Amino acid sequence: MSELSVWFDRRFSFAFPVELYPNLRVRLRGTPARLEEITRGLAQEQLVQKPEGKWSIQENAGHLLDLEPLWLTRLEEFLSGGSTLAAADVTNRKTHEARHNDASLPGILDAFRRAREELVDRLDGLSGEDFDRVARHPRLDTPMRLVDHLYFIGEHDDHHLARIWELRRGVSSRS
């Protein structure tokens, strides 16, 4: 049985100082390397196995790639003074329709690395004050600073990396 909580059941507390943005920026920059590490050396059948009809390792990796445009859109919304962030598709239709299991894992990993580099390179050009900008997160229905959103992205990344690790170990799913 999976030890992971269901992502949409998660609640977040953003009670940390905005000055943590350099740490969070580095955390996000490191996700592609961590994803490459935990998928390295797996056979194709391990990568595409769908236990209990849930996403495979490769589909979890593809899902991280699928969300990169949303993260960039939200970044631009913060910077332009938007009051509410773009909503995510909670059905994950893009991932379900992407056929990530028919793609090559190296292609997914390369595309994810390039997309994430675009995001963090954009973050590298911001001032410290930019990370204190606030907009409302639509699903959580709460205001969040840009720095909080970076934490949210990092938690989402880690949720899927942890799921991939469980799949490597053969743990069944509940989330």
GUTI-831537 format. One line per field, with one value per atom (N, C-alpha, C): residue in three letters; atom name; x, y, z. Coordinates in Angstrom, 2 decimals, padded with zeros to 5 digits. Example, Ala and Ser with C-alpha at 12.3 -4.5 7.8 and 13.67 -1.06 7.14 Angstrom:
% residues 2
rest = ALA	ALA	ALA	SER	SER	SER
atom = N	CA	C	N	CA	C
east = 013.19	012.30	013.20	012.85	013.67	012.90
north = -005.69	-004.50	-003.30	-002.25	-001.06	000.03
up = 007.80	007.80	007.80	007.08	007.14	007.87
% end
This chain:
% residues 175
rest = MET	MET	MET	SER	SER	SER	GLU	GLU	GLU	LEU	LEU	LEU	SER	SER	SER	VAL	VAL	VAL	TRP	TRP	TRP	PHE	PHE	PHE	ASP	ASP	ASP	ARG	ARG	ARG	ARG	ARG	ARG	PHE	PHE	PHE	SER	SER	SER	PHE	PHE	PHE	ALA	ALA	ALA	PHE	PHE	PHE	PRO	PRO	PRO	VAL	VAL	VAL	GLU	GLU	GLU	LEU	LEU	LEU	TYR	TYR	TYR	PRO	PRO	PRO	ASN	ASN	ASN	LEU	LEU	LEU	ARG	ARG	ARG	VAL	VAL	VAL	ARG	ARG	ARG	LEU	LEU	LEU	ARG	ARG	ARG	GLY	GLY	GLY	THR	THR	THR	PRO	PRO	PRO	ALA	ALA	ALA	ARG	ARG	ARG	LEU	LEU	LEU	GLU	GLU	GLU	GLU	GLU	GLU	ILE	ILE	ILE	THR	THR	THR	ARG	ARG	ARG	GLY	GLY	GLY	LEU	LEU	LEU	ALA	ALA	ALA	GLN	GLN	GLN	GLU	GLU	GLU	GLN	GLN	GLN	LEU	LEU	LEU	VAL	VAL	VAL	GLN	GLN	GLN	LYS	LYS	LYS	PRO	PRO	PRO	GLU	GLU	GLU	GLY	GLY	GLY	LYS	LYS	LYS	TRP	TRP	TRP	SER	SER	SER	ILE	ILE	ILE	GLN	GLN	GLN	GLU	GLU	GLU	ASN	ASN	ASN	ALA	ALA	ALA	GLY	GLY	GLY	HIS	HIS	HIS	LEU	LEU	LEU	LEU	LEU	LEU	ASP	ASP	ASP	LEU	LEU	LEU	GLU	GLU	GLU	PRO	PRO	PRO	LEU	LEU	LEU	TRP	TRP	TRP	LEU	LEU	LEU	THR	THR	THR	ARG	ARG	ARG	LEU	LEU	LEU	GLU	GLU	GLU	GLU	GLU	GLU	PHE	PHE	PHE	LEU	LEU	LEU	SER	SER	SER	GLY	GLY	GLY	GLY	GLY	GLY	SER	SER	SER	THR	THR	THR	LEU	LEU	LEU	ALA	ALA	ALA	ALA	ALA	ALA	ALA	ALA	ALA	ASP	ASP	ASP	VAL	VAL	VAL	THR	THR	THR	ASN	ASN	ASN	ARG	ARG	ARG	LYS	LYS	LYS	THR	THR	THR	HIS	HIS	HIS	GLU	GLU	GLU	ALA	ALA	ALA	ARG	ARG	ARG	HIS	HIS	HIS	ASN	ASN	ASN	ASP	ASP	ASP	ALA	ALA	ALA	SER	SER	SER	LEU	LEU	LEU	PRO	PRO	PRO	GLY	GLY	GLY	ILE	ILE	ILE	LEU	LEU	LEU	ASP	ASP	ASP	ALA	ALA	ALA	PHE	PHE	PHE	ARG	ARG	ARG	ARG	ARG	ARG	ALA	ALA	ALA	ARG	ARG	ARG	GLU	GLU	GLU	GLU	GLU	GLU	LEU	LEU	LEU	VAL	VAL	VAL	ASP	ASP	ASP	ARG	ARG	ARG	LEU	LEU	LEU	ASP	ASP	ASP	GLY	GLY	GLY	LEU	LEU	LEU	SER	SER	SER	GLY	GLY	GLY	GLU	GLU	GLU	ASP	ASP	ASP	PHE	PHE	PHE	ASP	ASP	ASP	ARG	ARG	ARG	VAL	VAL	VAL	ALA	ALA	ALA	ARG	ARG	ARG	HIS	HIS	HIS	PRO	PRO	PRO	ARG	ARG	ARG	LEU	LEU	LEU	ASP	ASP	ASP	THR	THR	THR	PRO	PRO	PRO	MET	MET	MET	ARG	ARG	ARG	LEU	LEU	LEU	VAL	VAL	VAL	ASP	ASP	ASP	HIS	HIS	HIS	LEU	LEU	LEU	TYR	TYR	TYR	PHE	PHE	PHE	ILE	ILE	ILE	GLY	GLY	GLY	GLU	GLU	GLU	HIS	HIS	HIS	ASP	ASP	ASP	ASP	ASP	ASP	HIS	HIS	HIS	HIS	HIS	HIS	LEU	LEU	LEU	ALA	ALA	ALA	ARG	ARG	ARG	ILE	ILE	ILE	TRP	TRP	TRP	GLU	GLU	GLU	LEU	LEU	LEU	ARG	ARG	ARG	ARG	ARG	ARG	GLY	GLY	GLY	VAL	VAL	VAL	SER	SER	SER	SER	SER	SER	ARG	ARG	ARG	SER	SER	SER
atom = N	CA	C	N	CA	C	N	CA	C	N	CA	C	N	CA	C	N	CA	C	N	CA	C	N	CA	C	N	CA	C	N	CA	C	N	CA	C	N	CA	C	N	CA	C	N	CA	C	N	CA	C	N	CA	C	N	CA	C	N	CA	C	N	CA	C	N	CA	C	N	CA	C	N	CA	C	N	CA	C	N	CA	C	N	CA	C	N	CA	C	N	CA	C	N	CA	C	N	CA	C	N	CA	C	N	CA	C	N	CA	C	N	CA	C	N	CA	C	N	CA	C	N	CA	C	N	CA	C	N	CA	C	N	CA	C	N	CA	C	N	CA	C	N	CA	C	N	CA	C	N	CA	C	N	CA	C	N	CA	C	N	CA	C	N	CA	C	N	CA	C	N	CA	C	N	CA	C	N	CA	C	N	CA	C	N	CA	C	N	CA	C	N	CA	C	N	CA	C	N	CA	C	N	CA	C	N	CA	C	N	CA	C	N	CA	C	N	CA	C	N	CA	C	N	CA	C	N	CA	C	N	CA	C	N	CA	C	N	CA	C	N	CA	C	N	CA	C	N	CA	C	N	CA	C	N	CA	C	N	CA	C	N	CA	C	N	CA	C	N	CA	C	N	CA	C	N	CA	C	N	CA	C	N	CA	C	N	CA	C	N	CA	C	N	CA	C	N	CA	C	N	CA	C	N	CA	C	N	CA	C	N	CA	C	N	CA	C	N	CA	C	N	CA	C	N	CA	C	N	CA	C	N	CA	C	N	CA	C	N	CA	C	N	CA	C	N	CA	C	N	CA	C	N	CA	C	N	CA	C	N	CA	C	N	CA	C	N	CA	C	N	CA	C	N	CA	C	N	CA	C	N	CA	C	N	CA	C	N	CA	C	N	CA	C	N	CA	C	N	CA	C	N	CA	C	N	CA	C	N	CA	C	N	CA	C	N	CA	C	N	CA	C	N	CA	C	N	CA	C	N	CA	C	N	CA	C	N	CA	C	N	CA	C	N	CA	C	N	CA	C	N	CA	C	N	CA	C	N	CA	C	N	CA	C	N	CA	C	N	CA	C	N	CA	C	N	CA	C	N	CA	C	N	CA	C	N	CA	C	N	CA	C	N	CA	C	N	CA	C	N	CA	C	N	CA	C	N	CA	C	N	CA	C	N	CA	C	N	CA	C	N	CA	C	N	CA	C	N	CA	C	N	CA	C	N	CA	C	N	CA	C	N	CA	C	N	CA	C	N	CA	C	N	CA	C	N	CA	C	N	CA	C	N	CA	C	N	CA	C	N	CA	C	N	CA	C	N	CA	C	N	CA	C	N	CA	C	N	CA	C	N	CA	C	N	CA	C	N	CA	C	N	CA	C	N	CA	C	N	CA	C
east = 000.84	000.00	000.89	000.54	001.30	001.27	002.39	002.48	002.24	002.05	001.85	000.43	000.29	-001.05	-001.55	-002.85	-003.45	-003.12	-002.58	-002.12	-003.22	-004.41	-005.47	-006.01	-005.61	-005.99	-004.99	-003.86	-002.81	-003.26	-002.87	-003.05	-001.66	-001.51	-000.18	-000.18	000.92	001.16	002.38	002.20	003.29	003.83	004.19	004.66	006.18	006.78	008.23	008.58	009.78	010.14	010.41	010.12	010.35	011.82	012.70	014.14	014.57	013.66	013.99	013.95	013.62	013.50	014.76	016.00	017.15	017.18	016.80	016.77	015.74	014.58	013.51	013.85	014.51	014.94	015.92	016.85	017.81	017.09	016.12	015.34	014.69	014.08	013.42	014.44	015.58	016.62	017.12	017.08	017.59	016.63	015.37	014.40	014.76	015.16	015.52	016.61	017.62	018.70	018.18	017.31	016.75	015.86	015.09	014.24	015.09	016.15	017.05	017.66	018.07	018.71	017.76	016.52	015.63	015.04	015.20	014.72	015.86	017.08	018.25	018.29	018.58	018.81	017.56	016.39	015.17	014.86	014.37	013.97	012.69	012.49	011.30	010.01	009.97	008.74	008.48	009.53	009.35	008.85	009.35	008.99	007.53	006.97	005.61	004.56	004.96	003.98	003.02	001.72	000.67	-000.01	000.54	-000.07	-001.46	-002.40	-003.77	-004.36	-003.90	-004.42	-003.94	-003.04	-002.51	-001.34	-000.86	000.23	001.49	002.17	003.46	004.55	005.75	006.90	007.06	006.98	007.17	006.05	004.83	003.73	003.87	004.37	004.65	005.70	006.74	007.77	007.17	006.35	005.69	004.76	004.11	003.21	003.98	005.18	005.99	006.27	006.58	006.78	005.50	004.38	003.10	002.74	003.19	002.81	003.74	004.86	005.79	005.16	004.35	003.71	002.81	002.14	001.31	002.17	003.30	004.16	004.67	005.03	005.49	004.36	003.17	002.01	001.77	001.79	001.57	002.66	003.90	004.98	004.68	004.28	003.96	002.77	001.81	000.67	001.12	002.01	002.56	003.23	004.07	004.88	004.05	002.93	002.08	001.04	001.04	000.11	-001.26	-001.36	-002.65	-003.15	-004.47	-005.03	-005.27	-005.53	-005.79	-004.96	-004.36	-003.51	-004.36	-003.79	-004.46	-004.74	-005.90	-006.29	-005.63	-005.25	-004.76	-005.95	-005.75	-006.78	-006.70	-007.62	-007.54	-007.85	-008.32	-008.53	-007.24	-006.23	-004.94	-005.12	-006.04	-006.33	-005.09	-004.25	-003.05	-002.18	-002.00	-001.18	-001.87	-003.17	-003.89	-003.86	-003.86	-003.90	-002.52	-001.48	-000.14	000.54	000.08	000.69	002.18	002.50	003.90	004.55	003.78	004.37	004.81	004.31	004.74	005.95	006.32	007.47	008.73	009.86	011.10	011.33	011.77	012.08	013.17	014.25	015.25	014.66	013.71	013.05	012.25	011.53	010.76	011.69	012.76	013.70	014.38	014.76	015.40	014.44	013.21	012.22	011.91	011.83	011.58	012.74	013.96	015.13	015.12	014.85	014.83	013.71	012.52	011.39	011.66	012.21	012.49	013.60	014.59	015.64	015.07	014.08	013.43	012.79	012.12	011.48	012.52	013.52	014.48	015.38	015.67	016.43	015.62	014.33	013.45	013.46	013.41	013.45	014.77	015.86	017.19	017.26	016.44	016.48	015.61	014.95	014.02	014.72	014.11	014.60	013.98	014.56	014.02	012.58	012.26	010.91	009.88	010.28	009.34	008.79	009.58	009.15	008.11	007.87	006.86	005.53	005.45	004.19	003.15	001.88	000.80	-000.28	-000.80	-001.98	-002.72	-003.97	-004.80	-004.63	-004.39	-004.34	-005.78	-006.23	-007.65	-008.16	-007.40	-007.89	-007.78	-006.68	-006.49	-007.31	-007.75	-008.54	-007.86	-006.58	-005.81	-004.80	-004.50	-003.43	-002.08	-001.23	000.13	001.10	002.28	003.36	004.04	004.79	005.55	006.46	007.09	007.96	007.15	005.90	005.04	004.74	004.56	004.28	005.48	006.68	007.87	007.89	007.52	007.42	006.37	005.24	004.15	004.64	005.36	005.90	006.87	007.74	008.69	008.01	006.94	006.18	005.51	005.00	004.40	005.46	006.61	007.72	008.03	008.21	008.60	007.52	006.25	005.16	005.33	005.59	005.73	007.06	008.11	009.37	009.21	008.50	008.25	007.39	006.43	005.59	006.44	007.32	008.21	009.07	009.57	010.39	009.57	008.32	007.45	007.27	007.05	006.87	008.13	009.28	010.54	010.58	010.09	010.11	008.94	007.99	006.86	005.74	005.60	004.55	003.28	002.14	000.87	000.40	-000.60	-001.02	-002.35	-002.50	-003.81	-004.02	-003.00	-003.15	-003.08
north = -001.18	000.00	001.25	002.21	003.45	004.19	004.76	005.57	007.05	007.39	008.78	009.23	010.48	011.06	011.37	011.48	011.86	013.34	013.68	015.04	016.07	015.82	016.82	016.93	016.03	016.15	016.99	017.30	018.05	019.47	019.95	021.34	021.89	023.18	023.78	024.94	025.07	026.22	026.94	028.20	028.98	029.98	029.45	030.29	030.33	030.69	030.80	032.14	032.64	033.95	033.91	035.02	035.13	034.92	035.15	035.01	033.57	032.62	031.23	030.99	032.02	031.79	031.21	031.57	030.93	029.41	028.97	027.53	026.82	027.44	026.82	026.82	027.86	027.93	026.79	026.54	025.44	024.10	023.96	022.72	022.42	023.43	023.23	022.93	023.59	023.33	021.89	021.29	019.94	018.82	019.14	018.07	017.24	017.83	016.97	015.95	016.36	015.42	014.30	014.64	013.61	012.65	013.18	012.34	011.40	011.92	011.08	009.99	010.33	009.36	008.22	008.52	007.44	006.62	007.09	006.29	005.57	005.87	005.29	003.78	003.08	001.65	000.79	001.38	000.59	000.03	-001.18	-001.80	-001.14	-001.19	-000.59	-001.10	-002.40	-002.95	-002.37	-002.04	-001.38	000.05	000.73	002.12	002.30	001.34	001.52	000.68	-000.09	-000.89	000.03	-000.28	000.54	-000.27	-000.24	-001.03	-000.51	-001.42	-001.09	000.01	000.12	001.13	002.54	002.72	004.05	004.37	005.59	006.00	005.18	004.92	004.24	005.22	004.69	005.54	006.58	006.13	007.03	008.07	007.68	008.64	009.67	009.26	010.22	011.23	010.75	011.65	012.59	012.04	012.87	013.90	013.54	014.48	015.70	015.49	016.63	017.55	016.98	017.77	018.50	017.81	018.39	019.65	019.75	020.90	022.10	021.95	023.07	024.31	024.19	025.40	026.11	025.36	025.97	026.76	026.19	026.91	028.22	028.19	029.42	030.44	029.97	030.87	031.53	030.75	031.32	032.31	032.02	032.96	034.30	034.27	035.52	036.22	035.46	036.07	036.78	036.17	036.85	038.16	038.09	039.25	040.36	040.01	041.04	041.59	041.11	041.63	040.99	039.81	039.11	038.80	038.78	038.54	037.05	036.29	034.85	034.09	033.01	032.18	031.29	030.92	029.99	028.68	028.13	026.86	025.70	024.71	023.45	022.62	021.77	020.81	019.65	019.63	018.62	017.21	017.09	015.76	015.22	016.08	015.71	015.15	015.73	015.27	015.24	016.27	016.33	015.09	014.69	013.51	012.24	012.14	010.94	010.79	011.90	011.84	011.85	012.09	012.30	011.02	009.88	008.61	008.57	008.98	009.02	007.64	006.58	005.24	004.86	005.57	005.32	006.17	007.09	007.96	007.32	007.93	007.43	008.18	007.46	008.12	009.17	008.90	009.96	011.23	011.08	012.24	013.03	012.31	012.97	013.68	013.01	013.60	014.84	014.77	015.91	017.09	016.81	017.89	018.49	017.65	018.17	019.05	018.60	019.38	020.75	020.77	022.04	022.95	022.38	023.19	023.73	022.91	023.36	024.41	024.25	025.26	026.60	026.57	027.81	028.50	027.72	028.28	028.85	028.07	028.54	029.65	029.62	030.73	032.02	031.92	033.09	033.57	032.64	032.99	033.66	033.20	033.76	035.25	035.73	037.13	038.04	037.50	038.30	038.92	039.97	040.60	039.90	040.08	039.49	039.92	041.16	041.67	040.93	040.47	039.76	038.51	037.87	036.63	036.85	038.12	038.47	038.87	038.84	039.16	038.09	038.52	037.64	037.50	036.28	035.99	034.83	034.69	033.63	032.34	031.25	029.92	029.43	029.07	028.77	027.52	026.44	025.22	025.32	025.84	025.97	027.13	028.02	029.20	029.98	030.23	030.97	031.86	033.02	033.82	033.15	033.26	032.74	033.70	033.78	034.57	033.72	034.37	033.63	032.62	032.99	032.05	030.84	031.04	029.93	029.02	029.64	028.84	027.98	028.49	027.67	026.47	026.69	025.58	024.57	025.06	024.21	023.35	023.97	023.21	022.14	022.51	021.55	020.38	020.66	019.59	018.69	019.30	018.50	017.62	018.20	017.41	016.22	016.51	015.46	014.40	014.79	013.82	012.78	013.26	012.33	011.58	012.20	011.47	010.36	010.64	009.60	008.48	008.82	007.79	006.92	007.55	006.79	005.85	006.33	005.48	004.30	004.53	003.42	002.42	002.91	002.02	001.21	001.81	001.06	-000.09	000.17	-000.83	-001.80	-001.56	-002.46	-002.22	-000.98	-000.65	-000.31	-000.86	-000.57	000.83	001.30	002.69	002.87	004.04	004.48	005.95	006.59	008.01	008.25
up = 000.00	000.00	000.00	-000.83	-000.91	000.43	000.77	001.98	001.69	000.42	000.03	000.29	000.70	000.81	-000.59	-000.73	-002.01	-002.23	-003.39	-003.65	-003.39	-003.90	-003.77	-002.35	-001.47	-000.05	000.74	000.14	000.84	001.14	002.29	002.68	002.97	002.80	002.89	003.87	004.58	005.44	004.89	004.61	004.02	005.05	006.20	007.31	007.35	006.25	006.21	005.56	005.80	005.27	003.77	003.12	001.68	001.34	002.30	002.07	001.77	001.87	001.50	000.00	-000.78	-002.22	-002.86	-002.46	-003.11	-002.90	-001.70	-001.42	-002.30	-002.44	-003.23	-004.71	-005.16	-006.56	-006.85	-005.93	-006.11	-006.06	-005.17	-005.09	-006.44	-007.05	-008.34	-009.44	-009.38	-010.39	-010.30	-009.12	-008.93	-009.28	-009.53	-009.80	-011.03	-012.16	-013.30	-012.97	-012.23	-011.88	-010.99	-010.04	-009.16	-009.96	-010.89	-011.72	-012.58	-013.16	-013.95	-013.09	-011.89	-010.99	-010.63	-010.26	-009.79	-010.93	-012.17	-013.30	-014.02	-013.65	-014.31	-014.13	-015.22	-015.16	-015.13	-015.25	-015.22	-016.61	-016.64	-017.89	-018.40	-019.71	-020.32	-019.69	-019.39	-018.79	-017.40	-016.66	-015.36	-015.53	-016.54	-016.76	-017.14	-017.86	-018.39	-017.68	-016.69	-015.95	-015.20	-015.32	-014.70	-013.60	-012.39	-011.32	-010.97	-010.92	-010.56	-011.42	-012.67	-013.58	-013.31	-012.36	-012.03	-012.97	-012.89	-013.76	-013.53	-014.63	-014.60	-014.17	-014.00	-013.72	-014.83	-016.06	-017.19	-017.27	-016.94	-016.94	-015.82	-014.67	-013.60	-014.06	-014.73	-015.25	-016.29	-017.18	-018.19	-017.59	-016.50	-015.82	-015.32	-014.79	-014.35	-015.54	-016.68	-017.89	-018.29	-018.21	-018.63	-017.85	-016.61	-015.78	-015.92	-016.59	-016.71	-017.35	-018.40	-018.94	-017.93	-017.07	-016.04	-015.06	-014.66	-013.72	-014.33	-015.60	-016.27	-016.39	-016.73	-016.81	-015.47	-014.42	-013.09	-012.71	-013.06	-012.79	-013.45	-014.70	-015.41	-014.76	-014.24	-013.56	-012.28	-011.53	-010.35	-010.76	-011.78	-012.17	-012.79	-013.41	-014.03	-013.07	-011.83	-010.84	-010.87	-011.48	-011.52	-010.12	-009.97	-008.63	-008.37	-009.42	-009.27	-010.29	-009.85	-010.72	-011.62	-012.75	-013.66	-012.93	-013.20	-012.57	-013.30	-012.54	-013.12	-013.55	-014.52	-014.91	-013.92	-012.97	-011.91	-012.41	-013.65	-014.23	-014.84	-014.97	-015.59	-017.00	-017.73	-019.09	-019.97	-019.86	-020.70	-020.50	-019.26	-018.97	-019.46	-019.24	-019.67	-021.19	-021.92	-023.38	-024.04	-023.27	-023.84	-024.34	-023.89	-024.30	-023.97	-022.75	-022.33	-022.38	-022.20	-022.26	-023.67	-024.67	-026.05	-026.44	-025.60	-025.86	-025.28	-025.55	-024.94	-023.64	-022.62	-021.36	-021.54	-022.28	-022.46	-023.07	-023.98	-024.57	-023.54	-022.68	-021.62	-020.66	-020.25	-019.30	-019.88	-021.16	-021.80	-021.91	-022.31	-022.43	-021.07	-020.04	-018.69	-018.23	-018.45	-018.04	-018.73	-020.03	-020.76	-020.26	-020.03	-019.55	-018.15	-017.28	-015.91	-015.92	-016.79	-016.88	-017.31	-018.20	-018.61	-017.41	-016.57	-015.38	-014.41	-014.06	-013.05	-013.60	-014.89	-015.47	-015.37	-015.57	-015.42	-013.96	-013.03	-011.61	-011.24	-011.86	-011.55	-011.85	-012.77	-013.15	-012.31	-011.30	-010.49	-009.29	-008.78	-007.55	-006.35	-005.19	-003.97	-003.71	-004.05	-003.83	-004.68	-005.86	-006.73	-006.05	-005.22	-004.58	-003.49	-003.16	-002.16	-002.82	-004.13	-004.83	-004.49	-004.44	-003.97	-005.03	-005.17	-005.99	-005.32	-005.65	-005.06	-005.85	-005.12	-005.75	-005.88	-007.08	-007.28	-006.56	-006.56	-005.91	-004.40	-003.92	-002.47	-001.90	-002.78	-002.41	-001.29	-001.51	-000.52	-001.23	-000.65	-001.24	-001.01	-002.00	-001.84	-002.51	-001.92	-002.51	-003.58	-004.44	-005.43	-004.74	-003.64	-002.91	-002.44	-002.03	-001.62	-002.80	-003.96	-005.15	-005.52	-005.32	-005.57	-004.64	-003.39	-002.44	-002.91	-003.37	-003.87	-005.04	-005.98	-007.11	-006.60	-005.68	-005.13	-004.44	-003.72	-003.07	-004.10	-005.17	-006.25	-006.91	-007.20	-007.76	-006.85	-005.57	-004.63	-004.46	-004.56	-004.49	-005.61	-006.82	-007.95	-007.92	-007.43	-007.27	-006.24	-005.16	-004.14	-004.72	-005.55	-006.18	-007.11	-007.88	-008.75	-007.91	-006.80	-005.92	-005.42	-005.04	-004.62	-005.75	-006.96	-008.10	-008.36	-008.20	-008.33	-007.35	-006.14	-005.07	-005.15	-006.06	-006.20	-005.22	-004.72	-003.76	-004.52	-004.09	-004.77	-004.43	-005.16	-005.08	-004.38	-003.75	-003.28	-003.62	-004.18	-004.51	-006.00
% end
